């Protein structure tokens, strides 16, 4: 084959492969409730102001960096079934101040990043005014360990509906195996699994996560059925 024909054959093969296996670019999407830019998620200045807008834009291999603030799955008096759905291959990291350029610069303790089911932002003490709250703040169903939630407080889920909307106020996980790290599940309510409900061979992994103030008939903090759960605490440095 002459050199020109050989080069043309390479271009043809490359074009066929590209059409069969489209190339996706992994990157970082930014979310900051106080951002005033063009809401495209391309930088801190132009960050999405809502996490629920960033999630559909993420591709496999992407990270979503979320600045301190409170983020809700729906607008006030919105659809209670809406949830932050974790995705395989997408990692969500909270705890940013909104200027960092490296992942290890974040501080999820100082920069609390809250995922809240309190759609009307009017919850009172002892679960008052939570009738409109999301059934499940976060959902991990269908993911593998590459679906990551790291550095968030998950709160105010209120799973009081008909089955299965009565299970898993903070995190509802059916058959998924997401990775959860440095998260607080706080003041969620449900019939079972107020903080986390895990079922049907789901195998999530929890590292340095805290469960506090969750209320349920069964499994206030965590309820699991026919499914293993991995819980790990990282030792404090000596």
Secondary structure as the mmCIF struct_conf table of DSSP 4:
data_model
#
loop_
_struct_conf.conf_type_id
_struct_conf.id
_struct_conf.beg_label_comp_id
_struct_conf.beg_label_asym_id
_struct_conf.beg_label_seq_id
_struct_conf.end_label_comp_id
_struct_conf.end_label_asym_id
_struct_conf.end_label_seq_id
HELX_RH_AL_P HELX_RH_AL_P1 UNK A 3 UNK A 20
BEND BEND1 UNK A 21 UNK A 21
STRN STRN1 UNK A 28 UNK A 31
TURN_TY1_P TURN_TY1_P1 UNK A 33 UNK A 34
BEND BEND2 UNK A 37 UNK A 37
BEND BEND3 UNK A 39 UNK A 44
TURN_TY1_P TURN_TY1_P2 UNK A 45 UNK A 46
STRN STRN2 UNK A 48 UNK A 48
BEND BEND4 UNK A 49 UNK A 49
HELX_RH_AL_P HELX_RH_AL_P2 UNK A 51 UNK A 57
TURN_TY1_P TURN_TY1_P3 UNK A 60 UNK A 61
STRN STRN3 UNK A 63 UNK A 67
BEND BEND5 UNK A 68 UNK A 68
STRN STRN4 UNK A 69 UNK A 72
BEND BEND6 UNK A 73 UNK A 74
TURN_TY1_P TURN_TY1_P4 UNK A 76 UNK A 77
TURN_TY1_P TURN_TY1_P5 UNK A 80 UNK A 81
STRN STRN5 UNK A 84 UNK A 85
TURN_TY1_P TURN_TY1_P6 UNK A 88 UNK A 89
STRN STRN6 UNK A 91 UNK A 96
BEND BEND7 UNK A 98 UNK A 98
BEND BEND8 UNK A 101 UNK A 102
HELX_RH_3T_P HELX_RH_3T_P1 UNK A 103 UNK A 105
TURN_TY1_P TURN_TY1_P7 UNK A 108 UNK A 110
BEND BEND9 UNK A 111 UNK A 111
STRN STRN7 UNK A 113 UNK A 116
TURN_TY1_P TURN_TY1_P8 UNK A 119 UNK A 120
BEND BEND10 UNK A 121 UNK A 121
HELX_RH_3T_P HELX_RH_3T_P2 UNK A 125 UNK A 127
TURN_TY1_P TURN_TY1_P9 UNK A 128 UNK A 129
TURN_TY1_P TURN_TY1_P10 UNK A 131 UNK A 132
BEND BEND11 UNK A 133 UNK A 133
BEND BEND12 UNK A 135 UNK A 135
BEND BEND13 UNK A 137 UNK A 137
STRN STRN8 UNK A 138 UNK A 139
TURN_TY1_P TURN_TY1_P11 UNK A 141 UNK A 142
TURN_TY1_P TURN_TY1_P12 UNK A 145 UNK A 146
BEND BEND14 UNK A 147 UNK A 147
STRN STRN9 UNK A 148 UNK A 150
BEND BEND15 UNK A 151 UNK A 151
STRN STRN10 UNK A 153 UNK A 155
STRN STRN11 UNK A 158 UNK A 159
BEND BEND16 UNK A 161 UNK A 162
TURN_TY1_P TURN_TY1_P13 UNK A 163 UNK A 166
STRN STRN12 UNK A 167 UNK A 167
BEND BEND17 UNK A 169 UNK A 170
STRN STRN13 UNK A 171 UNK A 174
BEND BEND18 UNK A 175 UNK A 175
STRN STRN14 UNK A 179 UNK A 181
BEND BEND19 UNK A 182 UNK A 182
STRN STRN15 UNK A 184 UNK A 186
BEND BEND20 UNK A 187 UNK A 187
STRN STRN16 UNK A 189 UNK A 192
BEND BEND21 UNK A 194 UNK A 195
STRN STRN17 UNK A 196 UNK A 199
TURN_TY1_P TURN_TY1_P14 UNK A 200 UNK A 201
STRN STRN18 UNK A 205 UNK A 207
BEND BEND22 UNK A 208 UNK A 208
STRN STRN19 UNK A 210 UNK A 212
BEND BEND23 UNK A 213 UNK A 213
STRN STRN20 UNK A 215 UNK A 218
BEND BEND24 UNK A 220 UNK A 221
STRN STRN21 UNK A 222 UNK A 225
BEND BEND25 UNK A 226 UNK A 227
STRN STRN22 UNK A 230 UNK A 232
HELX_LH_PP_P HELX_LH_PP_P1 UNK A 234 UNK A 237
#
